[in-house]
Amino acid sequence: MKTSEIIEFEKKDPVTSDIYWVSAALTKDKHDRRPHVKFIYVKNGVFTATDGNRLHVYQDSLSCKDGFYSVIKRNKTNVILKFEGAGDVGMYPETESLLSTKDYNEPFLAFPEAGNCSGPYAHIARAMESGALNYNFLADLFLTGDHFDVFIKDAESPVIFKNGKKTAALMPMRSIEPS
């Protein structure tokens, strides 16, 4: 890892795929001006990214300045982040309570089979009873091939995924009643 105002994670760095995974949760909408969906937020070695519908969190002891980072380059073997500033901590939503699994059912293990997320998706959808997740968000969650403990509460609450240093939350899709 090379560090200064620019942090470069290269193929040989053991955390490159983890930072790549975190950055998958950022918004793809280039016109969205909300800082919490445009930047990776780092605080005390915790990397957090969200687009408002999903949240990816990676905890490590990397020595990075706390603050907001833009993604300059992102591919599986190289991720480059640029420090954009400390910003106002209040600009980033509180995520700790969202990731709590206190009132959730017992977890089950989910993992992709050869990059195919159909099995975990079907298992999660059945466990939710009513409600659904965005399949592409689930595919991004499993893009590093990791296994996750999956926590489901109900069709209205986020589905929580935990795996050691990685935690994610996917909000269920809501149907809009015709008026």
Secondary structure, DSSP 8 states (H G I E B T S, - for coil): -B-SSEEEE-TTSTTHHHHHHHHTTS---TT---HHHHSEEEETTEEEEE-SSEEEEEE------SEEEEEEEEETTEEEEEEEE---GGGS---TTTT--TTS---EEE--BTTB-HHHHHHHHHHHSS-B--HHHHHHHTTT---EEEE---SSS-EEEEETTEEEEE--B------
